[in-house]
Amino acid sequence: MPTLRWISSQAKMIEITKTILLSEDEIKIDYVLASGPGGQNVNKVASKAQLRFDTNSSSIPEDVRDRLRKIAGSRITDDEILLIEAKRYRSQERNRADAISRLVELIRKAAVEPKTRRKTKPTQAAVQKRLETKRRHSEIKNLRRRVEDDSD
């Protein structure tokens, strides 16, 4: 479950990392009827939580926002709104907490900067070993060929 921190008396802040805080005002949650466990309860109570997070107007840094869009994949709409649906539990509150924790996990993944790839060359010994293996393999294949009769 994500950590909620009080910054002021009105707004709850969700701590993503030590440097990234997200206001609960940036998240919009709707509740709809859900299928799944719950018996007759599913016909009466809107327990499925649909979380909407607008990546364009969010307070997260630009580089994290770009990586979040890539990680989110098909969960992000054409309007750059991240949509997370939580229907794992029977209660609205647990599904709400599940949706928020999934959003926090996505943003935490996006907050990690990928390592830059540096080109490397194989060592001279590795090149020699590869060529020797190729020669041996070629020799084995040549020995499998049909032997021609030169006794004429």
C-alpha positions in Angstrom: 0.0 0.0 0.0 1.4 3.5 -0.9 2.4 5.9 1.8 0.1 8.8 2.3 1.6 11.9 3.8 -0.2 15.0 5.0 1.3 18.2 3.5 -1.5 20.5 4.4 -4.9 20.0 6.1 -6.7 19.7 2.7 -4.5 17.8 0.3 -3.2 14.3 0.8 0.1 13.6 -0.9 1.1 10.1 -2.1 4.9 9.5 -1.7 6.2 7.8 -4.8 9.9 8.2 -4.1 11.7 10.5 -1.7 11.8 13.2 -4.4 8.4 12.6 -6.2 5.2 13.4 -4.4 1.8 13.1 -6.1 -1.3 15.0 -5.0 -4.5 13.0 -4.6 -6.2 15.8 -6.6 -4.3 14.6 -9.7 -6.0 11.2 -9.6 -9.7 10.7 -10.5 -11.4 7.5 -9.4 -14.8 6.4 -10.6 -16.6 3.3 -9.4 -18.6 1.0 -11.7 -20.3 -2.4 -11.5 -17.8 -5.2 -11.6 -18.0 -8.8 -12.6 -16.4 -11.5 -10.5 -16.6 -12.5 -6.9 -19.3 -11.0 -4.7 -22.5 -13.0 -5.3 -25.5 -10.8 -5.5 -23.4 -7.9 -4.2 -21.9 -7.4 -7.7 -25.4 -6.5 -9.0 -26.0 -3.8 -6.4 -22.6 -2.2 -5.5 -20.3 -0.4 -7.8 -17.0 -1.9 -6.5 -14.7 -1.8 -9.5 -12.4 1.2 -9.3 -11.4 3.0 -12.5 -8.4 5.3 -11.8 -7.6 8.0 -14.3 -4.3 9.9 -14.2 -3.6 12.7 -16.7 0.1 12.4 -17.5 0.1 15.8 -19.3 -1.0 17.9 -16.4 0.8 15.8 -13.6 3.5 17.2 -11.3 5.9 14.4 -12.0 9.2 15.3 -13.8 9.2 15.3 -17.6 11.7 12.4 -18.0 9.7 10.2 -15.6 6.5 11.1 -17.5 8.0 10.0 -20.8 9.2 6.7 -19.4 5.7 6.2 -17.7 4.0 6.6 -21.1 6.3 3.9 -22.6 5.8 1.5 -19.6 2.0 2.0 -19.5 1.6 0.7 -23.1 -2.0 0.0 -23.9 -3.3 1.4 -20.6 -2.7 4.9 -21.8 -5.3 6.6 -24.0 -4.7 8.9 -27.1 -5.3 11.9 -24.7 -2.3 10.7 -22.6 -4.6 9.6 -19.7 -3.4 6.5 -17.9 -6.3 4.2 -17.1 -6.0 1.6 -14.3 -9.0 -0.7 -13.5 -9.0 -2.6 -10.2 -11.7 -5.2 -9.6 -9.7 -7.8 -7.6 -11.6 -7.3 -4.4 -15.3 -7.1 -3.3 -15.0 -3.7 -1.6 -14.7 -0.3 -3.2 -12.1 0.8 -0.7 -9.7 -2.2 -1.3 -10.1 -1.8 -5.1 -9.3 1.9 -4.7 -6.2 1.2 -2.7 -5.2 -1.5 -5.2 -5.5 0.9 -8.1 -3.5 3.6 -6.4 -0.7 1.1 -5.4 -0.6 -0.1 -9.0 -0.2 3.5 -10.2 2.6 4.1 -7.6 4.4 1.0 -8.8 4.2 2.1 -12.4 5.6 5.6 -11.5 8.3 4.0 -9.4 9.4 1.9 -12.3 9.4 4.9 -14.6 11.5 6.9 -12.0 14.4 4.5 -12.4 16.7 5.8 -15.1 17.9 3.1 -17.5 21.6 2.5 -17.7 23.3 3.8 -20.8 24.6 1.1 -23.0 28.3 1.2 -23.9 29.6 -0.6 -26.9 32.1 -3.2 -26.2 34.4 -5.2 -28.4 35.1 -8.9 -27.9 38.6 -9.8 -26.6 41.2 -11.2 -29.0 41.0 -14.5 -27.2 37.3 -14.6 -27.7 37.6 -14.0 -31.4 40.3 -16.7 -31.7 38.1 -19.2 -29.8 35.1 -18.4 -32.0 37.1 -18.9 -35.2 38.6 -22.1 -33.9 35.2 -23.5 -33.0 33.9 -22.6 -36.5 36.9 -24.4 -38.1 36.3 -27.5 -36.1 32.6 -27.5 -36.9 33.4 -27.1 -40.6 35.9 -30.0 -40.5 33.3 -32.3 -38.9 30.8 -31.4 -41.6 33.4 -32.0 -44.3 34.0 -35.5 -42.8 30.3 -36.3 -43.2 30.4 -35.8 -47.0 30.3 -38.8 -49.3 33.7 -40.2 -50.2 34.6 -40.2 -53.9 36.2 -43.3 -55.4 39.5 -42.3 -57.3 40.6 -45.9 -58.3 40.0 -45.4 -62.1 
